[in-house]
Amino acid sequence: MPSSWSAQRSLPQSYGCSRREMLRRAACGFGSLALAAMASDACAAPNPLAAKPPHFKPRAKRVIFLFMAGGPSQVDMFDYKPRLKQDDGKPLPFALPDAEATVGLNNTRLLGPITSFGHRGESGLYMTDLWPEMARHADELCVLRAVESDSLNHPLATNLLHTGSLNNRVPSMGAWLSYGLGTENQQLPSYLTILPAEGESNYGSAFLPAIHQGTPIQEIGTAPQSSPIRNQSDPHLPAELQRRRLDLVQAMNRRKLERLHEDQQMEGVVESFELAFRMQTETPKLVDLSNESQSVKAMFGIGESPTDQFGRQCLLARRFAEAGVRFVQVSLGGWDHHGGIRSGLPQQLRISDKPIAGLLTDLKSRGLLEDTLVVWSGEFGRTPFSQDNSGGGDVGRDHNDKGFTVWMAGGGVRAGYIHGATDEFGFRAVDGKVHVHDLHATILHLLGLDHTRLTYPYIGRDFRLTDVYGNVVQEVIS
């Protein structure tokens, strides 16, 4: 074979037709009746994302998960402690666990709330004054003040929040929902993650069929022609020809799968090809924000600093949820305030206030909030004491997995309700404790799924999102 031979020349043009025509003829079956039959078999394959019935009547149809990567400080946002404010600057009145690392804590002192608080709404939810837009939604929030995790380590705690496991590679929460319920719109993925900050394994499908993994949106387009989902379209071939070519390729892929019996990577290729083709018709319209009114964009803080990017993320989340995507995640990093919390946290609150409030307002105005569950959480919270007082200045807070705040809205949860409590310093959960496994069980329950029944057989046992743990928090269900 001459060295100049290339893949582009593998279909010679000396047969009286172009390479495109050769592809068209092959896909149409002109070259082989067997290939045409194989393509027909590929088209007839069952759809793994077909909508499935829940175990019981659901309160919610979909989830928008707002992941605040880094660990927001609950004692500065939702969990006001008068004793902590009173004892600001004093030595710790309790001992730190011996098993935990204490880097930067040799000179630590109690650190009172760095923001002012106020009672909001008829519920009187006591929350930071630095979220004025969110304050208007106080009566829609269901606040869990005593959530517990199992690790102070970012990757492990993030893995637990997303997958129910500290360090095993298991399916993510969105993948379990996709597997259990399918999707409402066959032209779109069942699971999308917008600007993911959590790593691929945390939106993956692990041993579940690969079609249930999250589809990442890695950038936020600002023009109609720039698609946030990469490799979304093929501008060189018409849709009909793409469909016929894909049928041919899929038929060969499925024949290979029949020989291999099981190959998750190949299964993922087959299913992702089909989904990507279907997405070409609907996704471009959804990611193009130019058809949104200026008033809606302003409600999300789009076109303003510092809310523009996160506002676009939240507006995309609403659009995808409205279009039928089962699980949409929106990630916002920047909450890991080991230092500079007096300046850093207010900035994060400015970035997130208007976009999240806009999301809740928009969902409610469209009648979507009642069956859309919105969940806001970090992988853990922050300590009520400073990270380091040795140098003075703007100190920070360390990680805290013993008692932090998560809130939910819509989707069948009790509005204007506070569940659980931490101790007088906001350090440890003491009443109404909710472990991450309990949170997962409750989310599944609100979508009509029994977390003990949503299982998948793997390596000799049935796996589930909550492993062998978890209880539904009945008190938070309306």
N, C-alpha and C positions, 0 to 999 in steps of 0.2 A: 504494500500500500504506500503510495507516495507520501512524503512528509507534509505536503501542502493540503492533504485531505483533512477535512474538518467536519464537525457535526452539522454545520450549516449546509454541507454538500452531500449529506448522506441520502437525500432524496434527489437523484439527478433530474435535471430539467431537459433531458434529451429525448423524452417520450412524447413530446408534442404538447406539454402543458406545464404550467408553472408549479413551483413548490407548494403554493397555497392550494392550487387545484388538486395536486396529488394528495394533500392532506384531506381536502374536502371529499375526494372520491373514496379514499380509504375509510374515512369516518362514515360515509354514506353506505359503505358496504360494497362498493363497486369492485374492490379487489378481492373480497372473500365473503361468501355467505356465512362462514363460520364466525368471522369477526362481527358481522352484523348481528348474529344471534347473541354473541357475547355482549355486545353493546346493549341489546335488549334486556339481557339478564341484569346488567348493571343498573339500568333504569328502573327495573322492577324490585330492587333491593328495598327492604323495609327502612323506614325513616327512624333513626334512634332518638330524634328530638320531638317525635310526635307527642302531643299533649296527653298526659296520663291523669287518671282520677286520683285525688288525695285519699288518705285513709278515712277522713271524716270531713265534715263541712269546714272549710277554712275561713279565717277572719281576714286573711291577706292573700293576694294573688302574686305579689312580687316583693322584692327587697331592694332598697337602696342603702348600701353600707358605706358610711362615711368613716374612713379609717384615718385617724390622726396619728401618724407615725412619729414615734419618739416618746410619747407619754405625757399628755396634758396634765397640768397641776390641778387636781380636784379641789385643794384647799384654797386656791385663788380664783376658782370659777363657780363651783356649785356647793361646796361643803364648808361653809363658814363656821369657824370655831372661835367663840369669844375667848376661851382660855388660851388659845394659841396667840391671839392678838395681845392679850394681857401679859403673857410671858415672853414676848418677843425679845430675843437676845439673851435669854437665860440658858444655863446648861440643860442638857437633856434630863428630864425627870425619870427616864426609863433607860434600861440597858439595851444596846443593840445585840441581835443574835450573834453568838460566837462564830457561827458557820458562814456568816456573810462577810464579803470584802468591805473594808472600811477606808478605802483610799480617799484621801481628802476630808476625812471626818474626824481627825485627831483634835481639831479645834472647833468642832461644830457647835452651833447654838440653835435654839429654836428660832424659826423664821416665821413671823406673823404674816397674814395675808398681804400681798403686795398690791391688791386692788381693793377698791371699796365695793360694798355689797348693798343690795336693796331688794325689798319684797316686790314681786312682779305678779300682775294678773290677779284674778279672783282667788286663785289657789295660794297666793302669797309665796310662791317659790322664791327662795332667797338665792340670788345669783349675782355674779359680777356686774358692775355698772358699765364695764367695757364691752358689753355685748348689747347695745341699745336696740338693734333691730331684732335680735333673738329674744329680747325681753318681751316683745309683743306676742311671742308664741309660748309664753310660759305655761298657759293653760292647755296647751296641746302636748306638753312633754310628760313622759313617764320616766322619772329619774331614779336610777338604781345607785344608791350611795355606798353600797357595801359589796362591791365586786372584788373577787379574789382570783389571782392567777397563781402559777406555780414556779415562776422564774423571774429573776431580776435582770436577766440577760436579754437584750433586744431580740436577737434572732430566735431564741427559744420561746420567749413570750409571744412574739409575732406568729411563730409557727402554731402555737397552742390556740391563739385567738382565731386563726384562719382555718386550721385543720383539726383541732381537737387533740393534737399530739405535740409534745415538746420537741422531739427530735426524730420521729419516724416520718418517712415519706409516705403520707396517706392523702386521700382526696381532700380538697378544700371544701369549705361550707357551700360555696356557690356550685361546685361540681356535684355535691350531694343533692342539692335542690334541682339541678338540671336532670340528674339521673332519676330522681323521684317523681318529678312533675313534667319534664319536657319543657317545651316553650310554647307560647301563645302565637308566635309569628315565625313561620317556617323560612322566611326570607332573612332572618337574623339569628345570630348566636343566642343561646339561652343564657350566656354568662359573659359579661363584659367588664373589664377593669380599666379605668381611665387614669392614665399616668401612674401606673403601679409603682409603689415605693416599698413593696414587701418581698420581692424576689419571686422567681418563677414557680418554685415549689409551693408557694402559698396561694397561687391561683391555678395550680395544676390539678389533674385528675388522678394521678398516681395509677392505681390498678383498675380504676373504673374505665370504661371505654373512653378513648381519647377525645371524642367529640364533646365531652362534658367539661373539658378544661376551659379556663377563662380566655377570652380573646382580648389581648391587650391593645389599648389605644395609646400609642407611645408619644404622640404629639398632638397639640391642639391647633387645628387648621384655622386660619383667619380669612381664607379666600375659598370660594366654591370649588376651584380647580385643585386645591391641595387637600387630599384626603388624609385624615388623621390615621386611618388604618392603612398600613403599608401594603404595596402590591395588590391593591384592591381591584384594579381593572387592567385589561389588555387592550390598548387603543389600536392595535394593529390588525385585529380580526373582528369581524361582525359577530354578534351574539349567537346567531344560529350555527355558524361554523365552530365557534368555541364550544357550544353544547355538543355537537357531533364529535369533535375531537376528544372532548372530555369523556364522552360515553365509551369511546374506544380505549382510552387509557385506563379508565375505571374497570372496564371488562377484563383487561389483562391483569390489573391489580387484584381483582377479586379471584381470578383463576389462581394466581400465586397464593392468595390467602387460603384457598381450598387445599392447596398442596401442603402449606405450612401448618394448617389447622388453627394455629394461634400465633399472632405476631402483632403486639399492640402498636408498634411503630407503624406497621403497614396499615393497620386498621385506622390509625389516626390520619394517615395520608389520604386514604380513600374518603373518609368522612369529611376531612377539611377541604378537599377539592370540591366536593358537592356543595358544602356550605359557602365556600368562597364564591362559587358561581352564582348561587342564589342571592348573596349579599350585594352583588353588583347592581341589582335593580332598586334596592331600597336604601342601602346605607348612604350613598352620596346625598340623598335628600335630607337624611337625618343629621349628618355632620355639617351641613351647610346652614349656618345660623343667619344668613342674610335675609331669610324670609321671616325672621322674628321681628316683632315690632320694637321700636326704640324704647317704649315703656317697659317691655319685658326685659330687654337687655339691661336697662338701668336698674331694674329691680334686683338683678343678679350682680350688679356692680361691674358689668362688662363695659370696657372702654374707660374705666377709671383705675387709678392707682390707689392701693396695691391689690385690688380685688379682681382685676381683669382675668387672669389665668384661671384662678379657682372658680370664678363666676362662670367661665366657659365650661369647666368641668361639670359643675352642678347643673347647668342648663342642658348639657348633653345627657346627663343622667336622667333628667325629667323626660327628655325627648325619647330616649331609648326605652325607659320604663313605660311610657305612654304607648309606644309602638309594640310592646309585648315582650320585651326582654325580661327574663325571669329574675335575674340577679345582676345588679349593676353596682360596682364598687368605685368609689371616688377616693383617691388618696391625697393627703396633704402632709408633707413632712415639715420639719422645723420645730417640733415640740420638745426636743431633748435639751432642756435648759439646765445643764450642770453649772453653768455660769451665765451671767448677764440676763437673769430672769426678769429684772425690773424693766428692762427695755425690750427684751426678746418676746416675753409673753404678750404684752400689749400689742406688739406688732402682729403676732399670730392671730390675736383676737380681731384686729382690724381687717386682716386678710380674709378671715373666715366668716365674720358676722353677717354681712350683707348677702353673700352667696348662699349660705345655709338658710337664712331667713327667707330669701327669695325662692329657694327650692320649696320650702314648706308652704309659702303663700301660693306659689304657682300650682303645686299639687292640689291644694285645697280648693282653689278657684276652679279647677278643671274636674272636681269631683273624684280625684285620684287618691287623695290622702287616706280615705276611709278603707281602701283595700291595698294600699302600698305601705309596707312597713319600713320606716326609716330608722336606722341604727347608727348611733355616733359613739365611737370608742377609740381609745388608744390601746396599745398592748399592755400598758399598766399606767399608774399615776406617778405622783412625785411625793417625796417625803415632806413632813412638816418642819424639818430642820434643814439648815443650809449645808451645802456641799463642802464649803471651806471658808472660814472666817479669818484665816491667817493674814491675808493680804488686804482685807477691807474691800471697798468698792462694791461693784454689782455682783453679788454672789448668785449661786443657783441652788437647785434642789436635786437630790439623788433619786434613783428609781424606787418605786414603791409598788409591790405586787400584793400587799396585805389588805388594802382597802382603797379602792378608787371608784370613780364615777363613770357610768355609762348611761346614756339616755336613749329612749325610743320614742317614736311618734307615729300616729296613724295605725293602720293595720290591725286594729282590735285591741290595742293596749289602753290602759286607763289613762285618760288625759288629766293633766294637772295633779299628778300623783307622785309622791315620794316614797320609795321603798328602801328600808334598811338604814343603818347608821354606823358610823365609825366612832372610835373613842373620842375623848374631849380634845385631842390634838389632831384628829384626822389621819391617824397612822394605821390603825388596825380596824377591820370590820368587827363589830361586836353584836349587831342585831340585823336580822333579815339578810344573812350572808347569801350571795349569789356567786357560785363558782362559774368559770368560763363554760364548763360542761352544762351547767344549769341554763346559762344564757343560750347556748346552742339548742338545748332541748326545747326551750321556750320559743325560739324563733321558728323551729320546725313545726311546733304545735300550732302556732299562729297561721302557718301555711297549710294546715290540715294534715300534717305528717306526724306519726308516732315515732319518736326517735329510736325506740327499741325495735321497731319493725322495719325501718329503712336500713337494710343491711345488704352486704355484698360478700359472697364467698371468695376467700383468698387464702392461700397457703394453709388450708386445712381448718379455717374457722371463719365465722361470719364477722365482718367488720362493720362498724357504724361510726357516724360523726362523733358521738359521745363516748366511744369505746365501751367501757362497762359502767359508766357513771351517768350522772345527770338526772335532774328532776325539773319538771316544768314548774315555773314560778307562777302559781295560779293567782297570787295576789295582784299581779300586774295586768291581768287580762280583764278587759271590760265586760 
